[in-house]
Amino acid sequence: MCGICGFYSKSPNKYKDIINRMTFALEHRGPDDNGIWQDQNTGVFLGHQRLSIIDLSKAGHQPMQSHSGRYVLSFNGEIYNHLELRGELKKIDPLIKWKSNSDTETLLEAIEFWGIEKAIKKFDGMFAFCLWDKKNHCLTLVRDRLGEKPLYYGWHGMGENKVFLFGSELKALKKHPDFSNEIDKDAIALQFRYNYIPDPYSIYKNIYKLLPGHYLQLTEKNLKKNDLPDSITYWSLVQTAMSGVSNSFNKSEVEIQNELESQLKLTVKKQMISDTPLGAFLSGGTDSSLVVSLMQSQSNSPIKTFTIGFDDTDFNEAQYAKKIANHIGTDHTEMYISPKEAMNVIPKLTKMYDEPFSDSSQIPAFLISQLAKQQVKVALTGDGGDELFCGYNRYNFGEKLWNSSRATPAGLRKIFSIGIQLVSQKNWDKILKYLPIINQYNNLGDKLHKGARALDAKTIFDFYLLLCSHWHKSNEVVLNSEETSIISNKLRQQIETLNKQQQMMVFDFLTYLPGDILVKVDRASMASSIETRAPFLDHKLIEYAWKIPHRLKNKNGQGKWILKEILKQYVPKNLTERPKMGFGVPIGTWLRGSLKDWAENLLDEKKMQEEGFLNSKLIKKKWKEHISGKKNWQHDLWDILMFQAWIREQR
């Protein structure tokens, strides 16, 4: 994996050395090599930091020029089918003389022959790249279909000094002297509501994230006028889902299961291609266990697997992962992390994530990346399995709660909502553990409180957004901000024919997956200089999976049913069937203990008032309720604390 950056300026001589600073800011993403390319006649500057995975030689150096010299490329990612594309290109032009074995060169020549849109539709992989067309003076930014790789961009500066900036991470853009650090308060409100800032927004005004499955082209006219055209869609998850459901398979369960297993095997095999040591993250859950099983079934030597554990049994899956690794026969490494070791990561988070990000599983994500980097340079993960195969508990929980609430008068719903929240989450957990029918779920008290707060919703769209929210009225805690909907009316209309669970899955694919899960993994792994790959996010697999009848994904209230049926062939049922735990840490407990002083300092009322962003009184109220044990506001408070730590670090 790599880091890319660059800029366009009408005053290029003024900024000759800036590209070096921007590039070095991304050294952690690619410590093996770096390069810059600049054309001061046109004002285009490109930078690249390389993590060598395919073709480790200098022939893979970037930025790279095409054979004709027309195109210059700075590329972050992996093209898994690049050898097949080379075969196609050789048939078109047998005289091509390849200079390297790198997928970067393949990508460049594919664009040279087929043009940008036709070429990117052929690319099978994860990627974010910038392409400069020297002939037509056109700058193109491209992001992969699911958003595995990040790409920020925007115009900053004033008048003739206005520059177009882009890069894998904000820290590169911030090295440019014309970067404006004006904070977008509406983006803060989004972070407080969802614990991440969803695409296309960023924490800074006029800086955006390129949407997954899109590319952006700035022509010579756009560049001269400081214009920002709309991005162009080349692949759509919504269209894929709608088309898949409309053309679902009319086959037997056995046929579909066998075909899916073959698809998964093929996907895993192609993502195992690497010229460096490779392994996998193993949590012990269905998704990672299946990925590892399929890796090991296609390997002549034990696959290296990695797990971290905690002494707190509510957050520890390491014991299960170890049993599964022993059964499959992997070369397994586990490390138990003390609370102190986990908390030592917290001061690094603001620099690691560049903008406020408050999914607390960012801590174990970094720790497992640090563990894996001691032995491998590439790690496969199980990310995307829940979104693709209806695996989150909230899909079942949300649908049942929505259906039952619609049969209840609004006034009664309000009474239920208040009544549920009068009992603390902790006490609900104690009460509900004696009910066998629902004790398959973890943290039920927290889920009940979330559900209770969502009972006022008038549509399934609003209901689900409330179910996934932390601060339900985040504009009340962020001064002078407005609520921004992340689900457009157009999208609501497009998917209204899907069933409730399918609609939730689409929401997650468009928001939670790229904005939270993939950001968390990308920054944590890149901070450790290792590459992660997610077989479940292969676009061909996704297109296939949406054709699978939903009853095979969620059967009798069991999510990921068909995946679990496949997994049974590799791992005994008793090793994998247990309540879904997630990948978290006991933040709520830490805030009442070891992190209390740290939090008190960040939540100092006087300082918050001076900073002028937040409603300090409202925050203090929640802090006192949490410390007393009356309520568990761990998610809401972690949102605030991550923003406060970030803003203090900026200043």
N, C-alpha and C positions, 0 to 999 in steps of 0.2 A: 504494500500500500504506500501511498505517497501524499505529498502536499503540493498544491498548485496555487499560484497567485499571479497577479499582474495588474496593469492599469493602462489606460489611454489618457494622454494629455496633449493639449494644443501647444504647451510650452515644454517640450521634452528635454531641452538642455538644462532646464532648471532642476530636473529630478534624476539626473544620471545615476546617482548612487542609491537611490531609494529602493530600487528593486532588490538590491542585495539585502537590505534590512528586512524587507517584507519576506523574502525567501528564508532567511535564517530564523525568522520567527516560527517557521514550520519544521524546524530540524527534527523534532521528535517524531514527526510523521514519516520521515525518510532520512535516517542518519547515514545511509550508505554512500550517497552521492548527491551533488547539487549542481544546478546550472541555471544560467540566465540567458535570455535572448532579448535583444533590443533593436528596434528600427527607429532611430531618432528622426528619420525623414518623415515618418508617419506618426510618431509619438506612441508606438505600441511597445510595451515592456512585458515580458513573460518570465516567471520564475518557477523552479521545480526542485523539490526535495525528494529523493528516491529511496524507497525501501525495496531492495532487489529481491524479487520472488521468481520471476521467469527470465531466463537469460541473465546471469549475474555479471556478465562481461560489460566492458565500457561501451559496447555496441548498443546497449539499451539506454544510453545517456539521453537525458531530456533537458530542455525543450528539444524536440526532434523535428527536422525538416523532411518533407516528402522527397522522393527521388527527383521529381521535376523541379523542386525548390519553391513550388507555389504555396504550399501550406506549412505552417509551423504549429506544433502541438505541445501543450503541457497537459499531461494525462494522469489521473489518479484512478486506479481500479484494476480489474482483471477481466479480460475477454476470454471466456472459457472455450469458445468455439473458434479461436483464432486460427488454428491449424486447418480446420475445414474451410474457413474463409480464404486462407492462402491457396488451398487446392482449387477453389473457384476462380481466384484471380490468375492462377497459373494457366488455367484453361483459356482465359480471356487474352492473356499476354504471356506466352511462354518465355519471353525474353527478360522478364523481371529479374533483376539481380538483387536478392535480399542481402542486406548488410548484417542482419542479426536474427535471432530466434525470438525476439520480443513481440508481445502482442501489441505494443505501441506502434511498431512499424506496420503491422498488419492493419491496424485501425486507420492509420494515415493513408495507406494505399487503397483501402476500401473506400474511403471518402473521395480520394482522387478519381477512382473509376466510376463509382455509383452516385456521387453527390451525398450531401450530408443526411438528408432525410431517409433515403433508401438505405444508406449504409447503417445508420443507427438502428433501423428496424431489424437489421440482420445480426446486430451485436447481441450475444448471449453473455450477460455478466453484470457486474456492478461497476459503475464508473461516474466520474465527473471530470469534464475536461473543457479546455479552452482551445479554440482553433482560430488561427489568424490566416485569412486568405490574402496573400500579398498582391494578387492580381486584381481582385475586386474591392480591396480594402474593406473587408467585412470581418467582424469579430463575432464568433459563435460560442456560446456557453451551452453545455449539454449535461443533463443529470439522468441517472439511470431510472428505470421504470418504477421501482419501489422506494427510492430515496435512501439506499444504503450508504451512498457517499454524499457528503455535504458540499454545497456551493453557495456562497454569499456574493451579493453584487449590489451596485448602486452608484449614482452620481453624487459626489461631494465637492465642496469648494464653491467659489464665487466667480462669476464672470468668465474671463479668459483663463482663470486658474482652475476652472471646474475640471474634475478628473473622473473617469469611470474606473471604479475599483472592483476587483473580484478576488476570491480566494477560498480555500478549503475551510479556514477558520477566521474568526474576526480578528484574532491577534495579528494576522498579516496585514489586514486592511488598516488597522490602527497605527501601523508604523509609517503610514503615509502622512506627511505634514498637513495635507488638506482634508484629512479625515475629521469629520465633526462628531463629537461624542454626545450630541444632544439625545437625551433619553426619551423614548416614546412611552408615555404613561399608560396608554391603552395596552401596550405590550406587557407592562408590569401586571395589569389587571388580568390579562390572559394567563400569565404564569401563575398567579395566585389561584386562579380557578382550576387550571389543569395540571399544574406543577411543571409545565414546559411552555415555551412560546411556539405555537404552531406555525407551520409554513402557511403563507409566504412571509410572515412577519419576523422581525428581529427586535432586539432591545433598543436599537438605534433608529432614529428617524431616517428615512430614505435609504435604508439598507434592507435588502430582502433576501429570502432564501428561494432559489430556483425550485419550482415545484417538481416532484418526481414525475417522470415520464414526459418532461418538457424540454424544449431548447429555446434559446433566446438569441436572436440575430440582430446585431447592430451594424447597419450598412454605413457607408461613408457619410450619407446624409444624416443618419441618426447621430453619428459621432460628432459631426460638425455643429449640429444644433443642440447638443446635450440632451437628446431625446431618449426616452426609454420606451421602446415598443412593447406590446404584449408578447408574452411567451407563447410558444406553439406546442400543442399536444401531439406527441407521436405515438403514445400508448396510453390507454385509459383503463384503470381498474374498474370503474363503473360500467363501461361498455363490456368489459370482459365478464363481469359478474352477471349483468343482464342477459348477455348472449348465452353464457353458460347455463343459466337457470332455464332459459327458453328452449335450449337444446340439450336438456339433461339426458343422460344415458338410459336407454331402454335395454338393460342387460341384467344378468343375475348378479347377486351380491358377490358370489365367488369370482365371476369374471372381472368385475370392477376391482375387487380386492387384489387379484393377481396382477391386473394391469397397473394399478396404483403402485404396488410394490416394485414392479419393473421400472416404472417412471422414477420412483424415488432412488432406486439403485443406480440408475443411469445418471441422475442429477448429482448424487453423492460422488460417484466415480469421477465425473468431470471436474468437480470442485476439489478433488484430491490431487490434481496436477500441480506440482510445485518442484522447483529446483532447490528448495530449502526444507529443513525438518518441519513436519506437519503433525498436528494432534487435534484434540477436541476438548471443549468444555463439557463436563458431564455432571448434571445436577441430580440425576436419578429420576427425573420426571419422564413422561412419555416421549416428548419430542427429542431431547438430547440423547436418551437411551436408544431410540430408533436410529438416529443419525449415526451414533457410535457403532451400533450393531451392523448397520449396512456398510460402514467403513471397514470394520474388522472382517466381514464376510468377503471383502474384495482385496484384502491385504495379506501378503505372505509373512508379515512380521507383526508383532503386537503393536496396535495403535497406542500412542501416548494420550492418556486422558488426565484431566485435571479437575479437582474439586476443592473448594474451601469449606470449612465447617466452623460452627460456633458452639460453645458449651451450652448456650440457651437452647433447649430442645424445641421451643416454638419456632426457631429460625434455622434449625440444623437439618440438612438433608444429606450430609456427607456419609452417614452410616449406610443409607440406602444406595448411594452412588458406588460405594466401595463394594457392596455385595453384587451389584450389577456388573461392575468392572471385572470382578473375580469370575463371575459366570461367563461373561463374554470372552475373557482372556486378554484384556488390555494391559498395557504397561501403565499402571495407575499411580498418580501422585496426589496425595491429599495434604492439606495443611489446615490445622485448627488455628483460628485467629482469636486472640484475646480482645476484649472490649477496648483496651488501650491501643492495640495495634490498629483496630478499625477506626478509632477516633483520631488517630494520627494522620489519617487520610484527609480529614475534613479541611484543614488549612490549604490543601492543594486543589480543592474542588473549584474554587472561583477561577483560577487560572486555567485549569483543565477544560472547563466548559465555556469560558469566554463570556457567556451571558447567563443570567439567573436560570438555574435548572435544579429542580428539587424533588426528583425521584430518588428516595434514599437508597435504593438498590444500586445507585452509582458507586457506593462504597465497596460492596462485594464485587461489582463488575471490575473495578480497578485492581482489587486484590487478586482476583483470579487471573487477570491479565499479567500482573507482575509475577505470579507463580509460574504461569505457562512460558513466559519469555525466557526463563532460565534454560529451557530445553527445546523450544520450537519457535518458528517465525510465523507460522500460519496455524489458526485454530478454527475448526468448524463449530457452529453453534446450532441450537434448536429454535432460534428466533423465527417467528412467523407461523409456527404450527398452530398456535391458539387462534389466531385471526383467520387462518385458512380452513381449519377443521372444527370450528365452534367449540374451543376449549375453555374459554374463561367462564368461571362460575356465574358471572354477572349476566351471561346470555340466558341461562335458565332462570336464575333468580329474578332478573329484570322482567322477562316475559311473564312469569307467574304473577309478580307484583303488579305489573301493568294491567293484566287481564282482570285480576281481582279488584283492583282499585276502580276500574271503569264501571264495575257493577255496584259501586258504593257511592251514595250521594256526596256532593262536594263538602257539605257541612260536616258529615260524619268522617270524611277523609281527613279533614283538618283536626278533628278531635283525636283520631288515631295517630296522626303525625305528632301532635303535642304529647300524647300519652306515651308513645314509644320513646321519645327523646327524654322524657322525665326519668326513665331508668337508664343508668349509665351503661356504656358499651361493655364494661367489665362485668357488671351484674347480669346483663343479657347473656354473655358467654357462659356464666355459671348456671343460669336457668336452662338454657337451651341444650347444654351438653347431655341432659338426661332424656332428650327426645331423639331416639335412634333414626327417625326418618330424615332428620336434617343435620345430624352431627357429622355428616360427611364433609361439611364445609368448615373452613377455618375462619376465625375472626368474625363470627356471625353478628356479634353485637355492633361492630363497625358497619357491617353491611346493612343491618336493620336501620341504623341511624341515617345512613345515606339514602336508603329507600324511603324512609319517613320524610326526609327533606324534599324528595322528588315527587311526593304524592299530589302536589298542586299542579303538575304539568298538564297541559291540555292536549299535547300530541306526543306520540312515541318518540319523536325526534328530540323534543325538549326534555322529555322524561329521561332519556338515555344520557343526554348531556348533563342533566342535574345529577344523575346517578354516578357520573364520572367526575363530578366537581368536588373541589375542596371548599374554597370560599364561594358560596352561592351568589352573593352580591359583592363581587370583588371591587366594583366601582365605589362601594361605600368605604372600603379600606384604603384604596388608592385615591388620593386627592385629585380632583379635577380630571378624572378619567371617565371613559365611556365603555360600556359593554360592547364587545364585538362578537358577532355570531360566527362560529367556524363551520356551520352547516348552512349553505345557501339555500334559498327557496328553490332554485333550479335543481339542486341535488335532491332535495326532498321530493320533488315531483318525479324526477327520473327513477327513483328506486322505490316508490310507494307500492308497486306491485309485488315486491319481494316480501317474504314473511318477516316477522318482527326480528327474529334472530339473525337472519341474513342482512337486514338493514343495519343492525348493530355491528356486524362483521365488516360491512362496507365502511361504516363510520371509522372503525378502528384502523382499517387499512389506509384511510386517507388522513387520519389525524394522529392517533395514539402511536401507531407503529413508526411512521417516519419522524414524528415530533419528539417522542419519548424513547421508545425501545432502541431504535437505531442510532439516535444521538448518544444515548447512554453508552452503548457498546462501542461505537466509533471513537468517541473521545477517550474512553477508558483504555481501549486497546491501543490506540495511536499514542497515547501518553506513555505507553509501555513499549512502543515501537514494534507491535506485532499486528498481523493482518487477521481479521476474522471474516468468515464466509458463512452464509446462511442458506443451505440447500432448499429450505421451504420457500424461499423468496425467488426461486428460479421462475421466470415468467411463463415458460412453457408448462411447468408443473402447476402453476396457478391457473392457467387457462384450462388445463385438464381437470383440476380439482373442482372448479366452479360448475362443471358438468355432472359431477357426482350428486345424485339425489340427496337432499338435505337429511333425509331419514337415516342415511348411513353415516352422517357426521354426528348427528345428535339423536341417539336412540334410547328410548325409555329414560330420558333425562340425563343420559351419559354423553358428555361431549367427547369429541375425538374418537368415537366408537370404532371407525374403520382403521384408524391408526393403531389403536390398542389391539385390534384383531391381528394386524400384521406383526406387531411387536411380540405377541404371544409365541410366534414361531422362533423367536430368538432369545427371549427372556421369560422365565416363568411368571405367571400372573401374580403370584404372591409377593414378588419382588417390586412390582410397580404400582399395584392398586392400593392407593391411600389418598387421603384428602389432599387437594392441591394446596401447596404451601406458598409458592412465590419465592422471590429471591430478595429477601429484605434483611433488615437489621432492627433491633429493638430501640428505635429512636425515641419513642415515648418514654421508656424507662430511663434512657440516658439523659433526657432533658430534665428529669427529676433528680438525677444523680450527678454523674461525672461531668456532664455538659452544662449543668445549671449555671455556673459562674460565667462561662463563655456566652451562653444565651442571654443572661441578665445584662451583660455589657452591650450586646448588639441591640437589645430591646430597651435601652435607656431612653426614657420618654423625652428628655430634653434634647438629646442628639437627634432623635427621629423628627422632632418638631423643627429643629434647625435645618435638617436635610430637606424637609418640605414635600416628601413624597407620600407619607402614610398617615393614617388616622391612628395616632399613638394610643388614644384612650381605648379604642375598640380592641387593639392588639393586647394591651395590658390586661384587659378584662379576660380574654381567652387564656393568657399566660397564667394568671392567678388561678383560674378554674382548672387548668392542666396540672399545675404544681400541687394543688390541694387534692388531686385525685378525683375531683367531682366530675370532670369530663376528660375525655381523651382527645385533645386537639393536636396530636402529633403531626398530622399531615398539614394542617393549616399553619402551624407554627414553623414547620420545616420550610414551607414556602417563604415565609417572612424572613427567617434566619438566613436562608441561602441568598435572598435578595440583599439583605443588610450586609452580609459578609462580602458580597460582590461589590456593592456600592462603596463600602469602606475601602476595599482593595483598589478600586478605580481612583479614589481620591487621596 
